[in-house]
Amino acid sequence: MTKKVQKGKKKFKLFTKGSVDYIIWITVMILVAFGLIMVLSASSPSALSETGDSYKYIKKQAISAVIGLVAMMACSKVDYHIFRKLKWMIYLIFIVLLVLVGFIGIDAGGARRWIYIAGFNFQPSEFAKIGFILFFASILSDVKEHGKIKTYQYGFIYPLIFMVPIVGAILILQNHFSATFIIAVVTVVQMFVAGTKISHFLITGLVGGVCGAGALMIKNGGSTLGTDFRSSRIQTWLDPFSDPTGDGWQIIQSLYAIGSGGLFGVGLGNSRQKYLYLPEPHNDFIFSVLAEELGFVGCVAVILLFTLFVWRGVVISMKAKDNFGCLIAIGIVTMLGLQAMINIAVVTGTIPVTGMPLPFFSYGGTSLIANLIAVGILLNISRTAK
């Protein structure tokens, strides 16, 4: 008596077995714990001044960390292939949310990026970055599996068609340049890893650069430097002391904090710049407070932790069992690694100031939860990595 072998599609399993990459897991746990300590230290003067409760921000951040860690562990169990089956639903949900925030969102800091839901401020663009990584990995995998990744039509134009609405909604409706930049870079990296020809990037980049420069010159009457806030940021970056009490205030105070730290810092909790000198020290400039309190040694330790995370993420990407997992992993690693690099570059005056939080450190519940969900998906890919 012979057994019948059923051929066809493999049965989909919701949960994945196997061990996660413990180097990634331990690294992220250290970063989250370290981040909570720094939020407590950096936010206490601002919280006391604004709300009368010096623990106001750390309590919210701790709750977000618990939610994020639970979500991370859940995502590390759920088979990442489910996102490929739900790719169109994911794409449509985030398009609707990003458009919706432009109409019913909350204005803060000159931008409209938040939606108020059940007592909490929710920033759709943070989750949209992850959703786009999943969606883009899916369509690039489809193109690659059909052997069309090297063609200009399917390997380059087809994926970009889906990127334009996301980028447009974030940049135009929310005026969120940093999120747009992250998505653009992640897109390029995913396309490059998938096998898109370099010549396609060069040709399109050249044409786009010429058209963009021409449009900018027409807008500004023949001058390549406009008078909007981005041009002002560049001018302030080149010489922050030209406007020390205005646009240059943030970066000057950040440099004072970093310079005061020395080799070992002034001690945890002993920062002076956080006492209302450095604007919102618990957000984008939390690395400055870290440098002042823990010095060069503390900065190197954090940079090494992020470097370790990126290295292990790239290894997971290289050993993923399929193209889909590979592209998701490299997208997540690029997103978090690039955010960390840009944030540190901004606070040290290496590049112009832009609103880029430091992953796992900067205050913000939406960002922390979204980043931990991304790590959970990365851990799930590591379960089946070869």
Phi and psi in degrees as a GROMACS rama.xvg file:
@    title "Ramachandran Plot"
@    xaxis  label "Phi"
@    yaxis  label "Psi"
@TYPE xy
-101.097  147.868  THR-2
-86.9597  139.294  LYS-3
-86.366  131.968  LYS-4
-101.096  120.521  VAL-5
-82.9347  122.183  GLN-6
-100.786  160.546  LYS-7
130.236  -149.227  GLY-8
-73.5169  142.359  LYS-9
-73.1618  146.307  LYS-10
-69.3065  130.224  LYS-11
-79.1604  132.238  PHE-12
-109.658  129.564  LYS-13
-70.9002  -36.6398  LEU-14
-110.469  148.544  PHE-15
-108.621  135.402  THR-16
-94.7286  170.032  LYS-17
110.961  168.895  GLY-18
-92.2431  142.928  SER-19
-80.3487  167.431  VAL-20
-75.9502  105.925  ASP-21
-72.6639  -20.3405  TYR-22
-67.055  -44.9543  ILE-23
-61.2826  -47.0343  ILE-24
-60.7632  -48.3764  TRP-25
-66.3147  -40.6385  ILE-26
-60.2908  -45.5304  THR-27
-66.554  -39.8325  VAL-28
-62.0503  -39.4623  MET-29
-65.899  -43.7602  ILE-30
-61.5902  -42.992  LEU-31
-65.2532  -45.992  VAL-32
-62.4987  -44.1241  ALA-33
-62.2161  -41.2949  PHE-34
-63.389  -40.9626  GLY-35
-63.7751  -40.4247  LEU-36
-61.9658  -42.4114  ILE-37
-71.5595  -35.1819  MET-38
-63.1443  -42.2711  VAL-39
-59.8508  -45.7309  LEU-40
-69.2262  -45.9972  SER-41
-76.1796  -28.3891  ALA-42
-93.3305  -15.9793  SER-43
-59.1866  -43.6305  SER-44
-64.5892  -43.5286  PRO-45
-64.7124  -43.5496  SER-46
-63.1799  -41.438  ALA-47
-65.4761  -40.9215  LEU-48
-68.1196  -38.9113  SER-49
-86.9709  -36.3704  GLU-50
-123.237  -11.6686  THR-51
82.2997  1.13291  GLY-52
-126.031  108.432  ASP-53
-68.8566  -13.4045  SER-54
-101.91  10.7997  TYR-55
-57.7484  -50.2032  LYS-56
-75.2932  -38.5411  TYR-57
-67.8157  -33.1174  ILE-58
-64.7239  -43.2949  LYS-59
-65.7872  -41.3881  LYS-60
-66.4708  -37.3455  GLN-61
-65.1541  -40.9343  ALA-62
-62.398  -43.7954  ILE-63
-62.9776  -37.2359  SER-64
-64.6836  -41.7984  ALA-65
-63.285  -46.44  VAL-66
-61.0485  -44.5882  ILE-67
-63.6869  -40.8941  GLY-68
-67.9304  -38.0048  LEU-69
-63.5525  -44.3218  VAL-70
-63.5807  -37.8449  ALA-71
-61.9391  -46.2942  MET-72
-65.4866  -36.9775  MET-73
-65.583  -45.7487  ALA-74
-66.839  -27.5947  CYS-75
-71.1342  -17.3024  SER-76
-93.0665  -37.4265  LYS-77
-73.5232  128.756  VAL-78
-58.6143  123.761  ASP-79
-64.232  -15.0951  TYR-80
-68.1481  -15.6553  HIS-81
-64.2723  -29.0767  ILE-82
-69.2624  -26.267  PHE-83
-71.7416  -34.3314  ARG-84
-71.9219  -27.4734  LYS-85
-104.854  19.483  LEU-86
-59.5225  -41.4361  LYS-87
-72.0653  -34.4926  TRP-88
-65.1308  -43.6899  MET-89
-59.9976  -45.5122  ILE-90
-62.843  -46.9195  TYR-91
-67.07  -38.3584  LEU-92
-60.575  -45.02  ILE-93
-74.9965  -30.7546  PHE-94
-62.3936  -46.1421  ILE-95
-62.4623  -45.1175  VAL-96
-63.4383  -42.6306  LEU-97
-68.4891  -35.6504  LEU-98
-71.8847  -39.6939  VAL-99
-63.0387  -38.756  LEU-100
-64.9889  -24.5066  VAL-101
-70.0419  -18.5552  GLY-102
-108.698  -38.1309  PHE-103
-115.745  7.96004  ILE-104
-71.5258  167.725  GLY-105
-95.5386  131.715  ILE-106
-81.5356  130.171  ASP-107
-157.08  130.482  ALA-108
63.7141  29.6195  GLY-109
79.5676  11.9538  GLY-110
-141.124  157.866  ALA-111
-118.103  97.7348  ARG-112
-130.183  -3.05257  ARG-113
-120.103  147.909  TRP-114
-119.023  133.04  ILE-115
-89.6996  116.025  TYR-116
-131.754  120.588  ILE-117
49.3338  43.9712  ALA-118
86.0701  1.71553  GLY-119
-125.332  145.189  PHE-120
-87.9366  125.271  ASN-121
-116.883  128.473  PHE-122
-108.311  98.9869  GLN-123
-58.033  -31.5264  PRO-124
-63.7921  -28.5787  SER-125
-65.7089  -41.6733  GLU-126
-78.7534  -27.2272  PHE-127
-63.5763  -33.7147  ALA-128
-61.2128  -41.7255  LYS-129
-70.4463  -44.7773  ILE-130
-58.9684  -38.3635  GLY-131
-69.6771  -36.9486  PHE-132
-59.699  -44.8301  ILE-133
-65.2644  -45.1283  LEU-134
-65.8809  -45.4577  PHE-135
-66.2616  -38.8765  PHE-136
-61.2737  -35.2627  ALA-137
-68.1691  -49.339  SER-138
-71.9862  -32.2314  ILE-139
-67.3809  -36.3838  LEU-140
-65.4781  -39.3751  SER-141
-61.3717  -46.3647  ASP-142
-64.0068  -42.9427  VAL-143
-64.1902  -41.8402  LYS-144
-67.8987  -23.0395  GLU-145
-90.3984  4.49981  HIS-146
71.3829  24.5233  GLY-147
-114.686  12.7119  LYS-148
-67.4055  -23.9321  ILE-149
-84.3566  -9.89366  LYS-150
-83.0113  148.54  THR-151
-69.4659  -35.1684  TYR-152
-67.8776  -49.9056  GLN-153
-95.6693  -30.6659  TYR-154
-84.019  -14.0118  GLY-155
-131.426  -58.1208  PHE-156
-66.7797  -45.6116  ILE-157
-57.463  -48.1828  TYR-158
-64.18  -37.8762  PRO-159
-67.7487  -25.5963  LEU-160
-58.131  -36.1588  ILE-161
-83.5293  -19.8388  PHE-162
-77.3097  -34.034  MET-163
-57.3226  -47.7675  VAL-164
-60.8447  -39.2593  PRO-165
-64.3741  -50.4597  ILE-166
-63.1494  -41.961  VAL-167
-62.1866  -43.6812  GLY-168
-64.4112  -39.6178  ALA-169
-74.3563  -42.6706  ILE-170
-77.8161  -45.6762  LEU-171
-81.3902  -49.6205  ILE-172
-78.463  -30.5886  LEU-173
-111.363  -9.75104  GLN-174
53.1966  42.7281  ASN-175
-107.972  82.4767  HIS-176
-67.7176  -39.0414  PHE-177
-63.9253  -42.0324  SER-178
-65.4146  -38.4174  ALA-179
-62.0129  -42.8397  THR-180
-63.4101  -43.7488  PHE-181
-60.3482  -47.0146  ILE-182
-61.7034  -41.6046  ILE-183
-62.9124  -44.74  ALA-184
-67.5985  -43.4936  VAL-185
-59.7893  -40.5523  VAL-186
-59.5243  -47.5164  THR-187
-61.6076  -43.2807  VAL-188
-64.3253  -44.8131  VAL-189
-62.6813  -41.7922  GLN-190
-65.2739  -41.1252  MET-191
-63.0575  -45.5873  PHE-192
-65.8128  -34.3011  VAL-193
-68.1238  -25.3087  ALA-194
120.398  11.5884  GLY-195
-62.8825  139.349  THR-196
-65.6601  139.016  LYS-197
-63.8539  -33.7719  ILE-198
-61.1464  -30.7857  SER-199
-67.4329  -37.6577  HIS-200
-66.4682  -44.1384  PHE-201
-65.2675  -45.3454  LEU-202
-63.8356  -48.9041  ILE-203
-65.9144  -39.6167  THR-204
-64.4746  -39.1495  GLY-205
-65.4654  -47.3658  LEU-206
-63.4416  -44.8003  VAL-207
-64.4439  -38.4771  GLY-208
-65.3356  -42.282  GLY-209
-64.533  -45.6839  VAL-210
-63.9356  -41.3565  CYS-211
-65.9881  -42.2553  GLY-212
-64.651  -39.9621  ALA-213
-64.0403  -43.8333  GLY-214
-63.7929  -38.505  ALA-215
-67.0382  -39.5156  LEU-216
-68.3805  -38.4884  MET-217
-64.1034  -41.9865  ILE-218
-63.6669  -38.529  LYS-219
-102.61  20.209  ASN-220
66.4245  37.7902  GLY-221
95.3594  -6.98395  GLY-222
-97.6532  138.192  SER-223
-82.9956  -11.2836  THR-224
-107.783  120.111  LEU-225
-86.7578  -174.915  GLY-226
-111.421  11.5055  THR-227
-77.471  -179.863  ASP-228
-68.4627  -26.4908  PHE-229
-70.2412  -39.1867  ARG-230
-64.9641  -37.3252  SER-231
-63.978  -37.384  SER-232
-64.2297  -39.273  ARG-233
-65.9922  -43.0679  ILE-234
-65.1602  -38.5868  GLN-235
-66.9402  -37.3201  THR-236
-63.2728  -40.8819  TRP-237
-66.428  -34.8413  LEU-238
-148.846  80.5895  ASP-239
-62.9222  -27.6933  PRO-240
-78.2706  -1.74526  PHE-241
-72.622  -20.51  SER-242
-142.995  66.9197  ASP-243
-66.0147  -24.4008  PRO-244
-102.345  1.70474  THR-245
-117.783  -114.449  GLY-246
-64.4334  -25.4953  ASP-247
-85.529  -3.59334  GLY-248
-59.5181  -48.3232  TRP-249
-58.2289  -53.1446  GLN-250
-69.4425  -32.9876  ILE-251
-65.0958  -46.4435  ILE-252
-65.4226  -33.8383  GLN-253
-64.8535  -43.0519  SER-254
-67.6157  -35.8932  LEU-255
-61.0388  -43.4848  TYR-256
-63.4913  -46.7003  ALA-257
-64.5419  -42.384  ILE-258
-65.9787  -30.2231  GLY-259
-74.3343  -18.7077  SER-260
-70.9277  -34.1284  GLY-261
62.8872  -145.786  GLY-262
-79.6845  -46.0053  LEU-263
-114.627  -0.488099  PHE-264
85.2164  172.42  GLY-265
-90.0057  -2.73279  VAL-266
110.409  142.511  GLY-267
-60.9378  125.537  LEU-268
90.5329  -4.78221  GLY-269
-102.924  14.5276  ASN-270
-60.5487  139.783  SER-271
-96.4836  -31.743  ARG-272
-68.6754  -22.5271  GLN-273
-72.2887  -13.2066  LYS-274
-82.2337  65.3582  TYR-275
67.3561  12.1306  LEU-276
-86.2486  -47.8972  TYR-277
-89.9932  115.482  LEU-278
-60.2116  127.448  PRO-279
44.7621  64.9925  GLU-280
-65.7306  -15.6946  PRO-281
-87.8559  -1.60637  HIS-282
-105.18  -115.961  ASN-283
-64.9102  -24.006  ASP-284
-107.248  27.8136  PHE-285
-67.7376  -27.5777  ILE-286
-65.8428  -28.8282  PHE-287
-65.8309  -42.5928  SER-288
-65.0656  -41.0991  VAL-289
-59.621  -42.972  LEU-290
-65.0732  -37.6355  ALA-291
-70.1621  -40.177  GLU-292
-83.7785  -33.7799  GLU-293
-114.576  -3.52986  LEU-294
69.3917  -166.229  GLY-295
-60.444  -37.7871  PHE-296
-62.8523  -44.5701  VAL-297
-63.918  -40.3734  GLY-298
-62.7578  -45.0293  CYS-299
-62.7044  -39.1023  VAL-300
-61.0343  -44.7822  ALA-301
-66.1071  -43.351  VAL-302
-62.4901  -39.5306  ILE-303
-65.576  -36.7831  LEU-304
-63.8485  -43.587  LEU-305
-67.1452  -37.0202  PHE-306
-63.9463  -41.6509  THR-307
-62.2594  -41.7377  LEU-308
-61.2355  -47.4217  PHE-309
-62.8149  -43.6353  VAL-310
-60.0871  -48.5169  TRP-311
-66.2697  -34.7617  ARG-312
-64.1654  -40.3808  GLY-313
-65.6076  -39.2893  VAL-314
-61.7135  -43.8417  VAL-315
-61.3149  -42.2435  ILE-316
-60.5552  -43.8086  SER-317
-67.2604  -29.8187  MET-318
-100.534  4.99312  LYS-319
-60.1808  148.21  ALA-320
-77.3271  -13.3038  LYS-321
-149.179  170.376  ASP-322
-61.2025  -38.4112  ASN-323
-60.9512  -48.5806  PHE-324
-64.4543  -38.9861  GLY-325
-60.4701  -45.8049  CYS-326
-71.8113  -35.2865  LEU-327
-64.2526  -48.1669  ILE-328
-60.4456  -46.4689  ALA-329
-68.0797  -31.2711  ILE-330
-66.735  -44.6197  GLY-331
-65.5336  -44.1853  ILE-332
-62.7342  -43.058  VAL-333
-62.9328  -44.4002  THR-334
-60.2347  -52.9179  MET-335
-72.5904  -40.3954  LEU-336
-65.2092  -40.8593  GLY-337
-67.9311  -39.7377  LEU-338
-61.1407  -43.6016  GLN-339
-63.5076  -44.0083  ALA-340
-64.1714  -43.755  MET-341
-66.9732  -43.0136  ILE-342
-59.8499  -46.4432  ASN-343
-66.1511  -36.5819  ILE-344
-66.1241  -36.6528  ALA-345
-67.0117  -49.7074  VAL-346
-69.5682  -20.2129  VAL-347
-94.1448  1.8308  THR-348
77.7649  15.4182  GLY-349
-74.6005  -33.8633  THR-350
-132.893  164.172  ILE-351
-60.1376  154.893  PRO-352
-65.7511  131.166  VAL-353
-146.274  152.176  THR-354
-75.6077  85.2686  GLY-355
-127.442  109.992  MET-356
-71.2375  154.917  PRO-357
-87.4017  116.149  LEU-358
-53.4334  135.403  PRO-359
71.8577  -6.03129  PHE-360
-114.461  -53.2714  PHE-361
-61.421  142.554  SER-362
-64.8227  134.598  TYR-363
154.128  108.814  GLY-364
-64.2827  -43.4859  GLY-365
-61.1824  -45.6271  THR-366
-63.5641  -44.4804  SER-367
-63.9652  -46.0087  LEU-368
-63.4419  -44.5047  ILE-369
-61.8292  -42.4697  ALA-370
-65.3735  -38.5067  ASN-371
-70.9439  -33.062  LEU-372
-63.4298  -43.0394  ILE-373
-60.0678  -41.5838  ALA-374
-64.2492  -38.545  VAL-375
-59.4669  -42.7191  GLY-376
-64.4174  -40.1899  ILE-377
-62.2129  -40.8753  LEU-378
-64.9442  -35.679  LEU-379
-65.3317  -40.2959  ASN-380
-62.3551  -36.7433  ILE-381
-66.9514  -22.6766  SER-382
-63.5189  -32.8225  ARG-383
-109.911  7.54848  THR-384
-66.5748  143.479  ALA-385
